[in-house]
Amino acid sequence: MTLMVIGSGFGCTGTMSTKLALEELGFGPCRHMLEVMQRPDQRHIGPPWQPHCSFLDVPVPDTRFPRSDPRDEFWAHFGGEPA
């Protein structure tokens, strides 16, 4: 299994609903901040990736940040940046 999506959002914006929907559709396991707060060993965000990859059962990436979207590349997915 490979890491497919990292989604982030502010609290009370549907993050738990999104997590549950993705898991229902078979895209689990999904990780939610609520789980992070309950597991102190999982609170470190960023490299080293070992705790996160172990939790998700995916290989550890060989780059510091495995994916980033430059601004223009991000907005290209939506037909261009809004005016």
C-alpha positions in Angstrom: 0.0 0.0 0.0 1.2 3.5 -0.8 0.3 6.8 0.8 -2.3 8.3 -1.4 -3.7 11.5 0.2 -2.7 13.9 3.0 -5.7 16.1 3.8 -5.7 18.8 6.3 -8.4 21.1 7.7 -9.4 23.2 10.6 -11.5 21.7 13.4 -15.3 21.6 12.8 -14.9 21.7 9.0 -15.8 18.0 8.3 -12.4 16.4 8.9 -14.0 13.6 11.0 -16.7 13.1 8.4 -14.1 12.9 5.6 -12.0 10.4 7.6 -15.0 8.2 8.2 -16.2 8.5 4.6 -12.7 7.6 3.2 -12.6 4.6 5.5 -16.1 3.5 4.5 -15.0 3.7 0.9 -12.0 1.4 1.6 -9.3 4.1 1.7 -8.3 3.4 5.3 -6.6 3.5 7.6 -7.1 7.2 7.9 -5.6 9.2 10.7 -7.4 12.0 12.5 -6.0 14.6 14.9 -8.3 13.2 17.6 -6.2 9.9 17.4 -3.0 11.9 17.4 -3.9 13.6 20.7 -4.7 10.2 22.3 -1.4 8.8 21.2 1.6 10.9 22.5 4.0 8.7 20.5 2.4 9.9 17.3 2.4 13.6 18.0 5.6 14.5 16.1 4.7 15.9 12.7 7.3 15.8 10.0 10.5 13.9 9.6 11.4 11.3 10.8 8.5 9.6 9.1 8.9 6.2 10.7 6.0 6.6 13.3 3.6 7.9 10.7 4.5 5.3 8.1 4.3 2.5 10.7 0.8 3.7 11.7 -0.3 3.8 8.0 1.6 0.6 7.1 3.4 2.3 4.2 7.1 2.5 3.3 9.2 5.4 4.7 9.8 8.0 2.0 13.4 8.8 1.1 12.8 12.6 0.9 12.4 15.1 3.7 8.9 16.2 2.5 7.5 13.6 0.2 5.1 15.9 -1.7 4.6 19.6 -2.1 2.6 21.5 -4.7 4.0 24.8 -6.0 1.2 27.4 -5.9 0.7 27.5 -9.7 0.7 23.7 -9.9 -1.9 23.5 -7.1 -4.3 26.0 -8.8 -3.8 24.4 -12.2 -5.9 21.5 -10.8 -8.8 23.9 -10.4 -8.5 25.7 -13.7 -6.3 28.5 -12.5 -6.0 30.8 -9.5 -9.1 32.9 -8.6 -8.8 36.6 -9.3 
